[in-house]
Amino acid sequence: MEYFLQQLINGLTLGAIYGLIAIGYTMVYGIIGMINFAHGEIYMIGAFISFIAFLVLGAIGVTWVPLALAIVLVVAMLFTSVYGWTVERLAYRPLRGSFRLAPLISAIGMSIFLQNYVQLLQGARVKPLQPIVTGGFVIMEGGGFSVYLSYLQIIIIVVTTVLMAMFWAILSRTSFGRAQRACQQDRTMAGLVGVNVDRTISLTFVAGAALAAVAGLMVTLHYGVIDFFIGFLAGLKAFTAAVLGGIGSLPGAMLGGVLIGLIEAFWSAYFDVEYKDVAAFGILILVLVFKPTGLLGRPEIEKV
């Protein structure tokens, strides 16, 4: 029981990170009907900006951890949002009226460009970071095994929950949320009734990039090492989470992220760790066979 509980905590922590990245995929798909395959690299850039911000704060003598975390969080979200906005302006807006394959190819090209851009600027070696948040407490002991909950895991889960609640409130109760839902339903009609479609789509990319930056910060703190290639696999897992939960559904993205994290944690604990990715994608295939729209997705109804 103790071992199971420990893996549950680990899976929820990992799933929260996947969920934050998956929200960016599901929002972009919901508003323009296309997958932003450069989103994993946006998350990677958020991790590097967090890493650099920690180094700068250490150099100028900011040692109080809560203040340092708050500053790095704001800096990472701001700078990463600029990258998200740039991807929309360069890779999507000029091709929005083109055939559907063109923006997809453009996004893949942007993904490759961002990988090599970071590699050239930061080098190909992994970047280590000294532990910033340490400590925790034992919540259960038995059978020679202790269930340990670290303060960092608490921070990751709490921050993810708060951000989800805030984001849900923004989309449900603000003019931006109404404009986004209008663009999801019919961009042409939304423009005719006064919605600034271009600005709404740009803000959607910005919001998704900001959440990816938070995920990048959490990964930097949790694992302590980053490199220019971390966005590929994490982006693939987050995309899988978005599809599993129901692409276009905000709660579905979070649910899918948590499920992928739990699958990886429990498979790694009880079976061969080399096959944890196979297990995650296998579960996705089974879900899509019996429920093609994902767990919380809705079937698209084409209006004629």
C-alpha atoms as one frame of an Amber mdcrd trajectory, in Angstrom:
protein
   0.000   0.000   0.000   2.810   2.404   0.872   4.594   1.769  -2.419   1.347
   2.269  -4.334   0.713   5.580  -2.570   4.232   6.800  -3.355   3.748   6.069
  -7.047   0.373   7.801  -6.936   2.059  10.962  -5.645   4.790  10.697  -8.289
   2.221  10.142 -11.041   0.086  13.106 -10.001   3.162  15.342  -9.969   4.243
  14.243 -13.440   0.660  14.400 -14.707   0.267  17.991 -13.521   3.252  18.995
 -15.672   1.907  17.151 -18.721  -1.490  18.737 -18.166  -0.101  22.276 -18.216
   1.574  21.619 -21.567  -1.485  19.817 -22.953  -3.710  22.844 -22.312  -1.742
  24.779 -24.921  -2.346  22.074 -27.516  -6.053  21.826 -26.791  -6.652  25.608
 -26.790  -4.933  26.156 -30.119  -6.781  23.232 -31.680 -10.068  24.492 -30.289
  -9.720  27.949 -31.772  -8.107  27.274 -35.179  -8.604  23.525 -35.590  -4.883
  22.814 -35.971  -2.143  21.300 -33.812   0.737  23.542 -32.762   3.618  21.098
 -33.055   6.046  23.811 -31.936   4.399  23.916 -28.495   6.830  21.375 -27.018
   9.703  23.673 -27.949   7.899  26.603 -26.318   7.886  24.547 -23.108  11.604
  23.837 -23.592  12.313  27.551 -24.011  10.367  28.230 -20.814  12.647  25.786
 -19.003  15.769  27.523 -20.342  14.468  30.972 -19.440  13.781  29.708 -15.909
  17.290  28.255 -15.720  18.877  31.525 -16.865  16.713  33.550 -14.475  17.842
  31.414 -11.530  21.488  31.948 -12.514  20.986  35.728 -12.767  19.221  35.896
  -9.409  21.994  33.846  -7.821  24.602  36.176  -9.301  22.923  39.303  -7.901
  22.403  37.737  -4.481  18.679  36.978  -4.329  18.663  34.025  -1.934  15.171
  34.055  -0.410  13.546  31.100  -2.157   9.891  32.299  -2.286  10.942  35.631
  -3.801  13.265  33.933  -6.284  10.522  31.513  -7.364   8.011  34.329  -7.822
  10.433  36.398  -9.909  11.463  33.438 -12.076   7.814  32.446 -12.601   6.864
  35.927 -13.823   9.962  36.291 -16.004   9.516  32.840 -17.575   5.832  33.443
 -18.342   6.496  36.877 -19.862   9.405  35.911 -22.098   7.940  32.567 -23.142
   4.665  34.286 -24.039   6.615  36.419 -26.513   7.839  33.240 -28.203   4.284
  31.886 -28.323   3.049  35.110 -29.900   5.900  35.007 -32.433   5.090  31.432
 -33.461   1.496  32.437 -34.163   2.514  35.484 -36.193   5.179  33.695 -38.250
   3.979  30.098 -38.592   0.182  30.332 -38.482  -1.303  33.727 -39.317   0.162
  34.018 -42.844  -1.106  30.502 -43.665  -4.483  30.615 -41.935  -6.383  30.768
 -45.225  -4.216  28.168 -46.953  -4.829  24.426 -47.207  -4.747  22.673 -43.819
  -1.425  20.915 -44.366   0.531  24.157 -44.824   0.314  25.415 -41.188   1.144
  21.903 -39.976   4.342  21.813 -42.036   5.133  25.354 -40.921   4.722  24.405
 -37.240   7.011  21.399 -37.647   9.579  23.653 -39.318   9.269  26.129 -36.441
   9.792  23.274 -33.976  13.033  22.229 -35.696  14.163  25.846 -35.905  13.582
  26.481 -32.180  15.465  23.312 -31.226  18.506  24.336 -33.239  18.179  27.957
 -32.149  18.464  26.965 -28.483  21.214  24.455 -29.240  23.307  27.135 -30.933
  22.740  29.670 -28.150  23.065  27.347 -25.128  25.040  24.369 -26.438  24.090
  20.720 -26.717  25.187  19.654 -23.221  22.695  19.269 -20.421  22.405  22.200
 -18.032  22.464  21.208 -14.338  20.821  23.305 -11.633  21.418  23.011  -7.916
  18.291  22.078  -5.914  16.290  25.204  -5.110  13.383  23.730  -3.132  14.416
  20.952  -0.770  12.832  19.046   2.074   9.542  17.320   2.666   7.948  14.958
   5.130   7.015  11.328   5.545   3.248  10.791   5.449   3.188   7.017   5.988
   5.534   4.208   6.955   5.131   0.466   6.827   6.803  -2.690   5.636  10.190
  -1.021   5.582   9.007   1.626   3.102   8.301   5.310   3.737   5.906   7.412
   1.651   7.680  10.725   1.112   5.990  13.914  -0.062   8.428  16.676  -0.970
   7.668  20.366  -0.719   8.373  20.685  -4.433   5.707  18.099  -5.269   3.233
  20.045  -3.140   4.171  23.254  -4.962   3.740  21.629  -8.389   0.309  20.194
  -7.596  -0.955  23.335  -5.838   0.301  25.733  -8.520  -1.230  23.581 -11.259
  -4.580  23.447  -9.460  -4.621  27.213  -8.858  -3.675  27.985 -12.460  -6.391
  25.661 -13.766  -8.996  27.354 -11.563  -7.842  30.830 -12.617  -7.759  29.888
 -16.268 -11.200  28.297 -16.111 -12.551  31.491 -14.501 -10.945  33.647 -17.201
 -12.424  31.566 -20.014 -15.837  31.390 -18.343 -16.334  34.946 -17.083 -14.267
  37.415 -19.096 -14.641  39.068 -22.484 -11.563  37.189 -23.700 -13.211  33.893
 -22.792 -16.391  34.850 -24.638 -14.395  35.939 -27.681 -12.451  32.684 -27.651
 -15.583  30.565 -27.457 -17.115  32.591 -30.291 -14.036  32.006 -32.459 -14.159
  28.287 -31.641 -17.710  28.076 -32.919 -17.386  30.240 -36.043 -14.504  32.618
 -36.705 -16.213  34.317 -39.634 -19.395  35.070 -37.711 -17.387  36.145 -34.652
 -15.563  38.694 -36.807 -18.846  39.967 -38.245 -20.244  40.709 -34.785 -17.174
  42.669 -33.705 -14.770  40.115 -32.218 -11.123  40.829 -33.033 -10.306  37.349
 -34.300  -6.582  37.937 -34.883  -6.068  39.326 -31.380  -8.076  36.504 -29.799
  -6.034  33.843 -31.563  -2.766  35.584 -30.628  -3.822  35.800 -26.974  -4.685
  32.096 -27.043  -1.146  31.271 -28.183   0.221  33.631 -25.519  -1.838  31.990
 -22.757  -0.794  28.499 -23.836   2.866  29.565 -23.912   2.584  31.069 -20.417
   1.261  27.777 -19.029   4.008  25.879 -20.853   6.527  28.212 -19.175   5.160
  27.230 -15.778   5.603  23.571 -16.748   9.168  24.339 -17.869   9.926  25.953
 -14.515   8.487  22.964 -12.634  10.542  20.495 -14.677  13.697  22.547 -14.115
  13.099  22.461 -10.363  11.986  18.833 -10.262  14.693  17.171 -12.348  17.507
  19.734 -12.073  18.758  19.166 -15.648  17.524  20.442 -18.998  18.709  20.348
 -22.588  17.550  21.607 -25.976  15.736  18.332 -26.785  13.423  18.024 -23.761
  10.558  19.628 -25.650  10.211  16.817 -28.188   9.205  13.935 -25.936   7.353
  16.095 -23.408   5.426  17.750 -26.234   4.549  14.352 -27.683   3.329  13.140
 -24.280   1.316  16.323 -23.727  -0.246  16.013 -27.182  -1.141  12.431 -26.330
  -2.689  13.691 -23.084  -4.748  16.273 -24.973  -6.037  13.627 -27.391  -6.699
  11.154 -24.587  -8.746  13.666 -22.600 -10.495  15.022 -25.672  -8.775  17.510
 -27.950 -10.433  20.889 -27.552 -11.563  20.216 -23.977  -9.738  22.134 -21.236
 -10.676  19.735 -18.394  -9.931  16.875 -20.769  -6.366  18.130 -21.294  -5.768
  18.183 -17.553  -7.394  14.782 -17.079  -5.353  13.313 -19.921  -2.144  14.728
 -18.464  -2.862  13.218 -15.058  -3.706   9.842 -16.617  -0.518   9.774 -18.695
   1.522  10.671 -15.614  -0.146   7.925 -13.539   0.307   5.334 -16.296   4.015
   6.134 -16.555   4.549   6.111 -12.788   2.750   2.822 -12.121   4.159   1.046
 -15.167   7.690   2.108 -14.213   7.095   0.840 -10.668   5.577  -2.560 -11.417
   6.808  -3.442 -14.933   9.791  -2.808 -17.220  10.489   0.925 -17.268  11.633
   0.712 -20.906   8.029   0.073 -21.971   6.320   2.911 -20.068   5.907   4.956
 -23.258   4.467   1.920 -25.035   1.941   1.558 -22.217   0.895   5.217 -22.429
   0.374   5.129 -26.198  -1.307   1.717 -25.944  -3.895   3.120 -23.532  -4.449
   6.025 -25.920  -5.124   3.632 -28.793  -7.619   1.638 -26.722  -9.477   4.773
 -25.658  -9.661   6.091 -29.218 -10.908   2.753 -30.522 -13.905   2.784 -28.177
 -14.302   6.575 -27.787 -12.750   8.390 -30.759 -13.391  11.860 -29.317 -11.402
  11.130 -26.147 -12.663  10.867 -22.594 -14.247  14.332 -22.345 -14.276  15.374
 -25.998 -17.387  16.127 -27.986 -18.015  14.986 -31.553 -17.655  17.753 -34.112
 -20.897  18.633 -35.849 -20.435  20.137 -39.277 -23.017  22.827 -40.008 -24.299
  23.113 -43.553
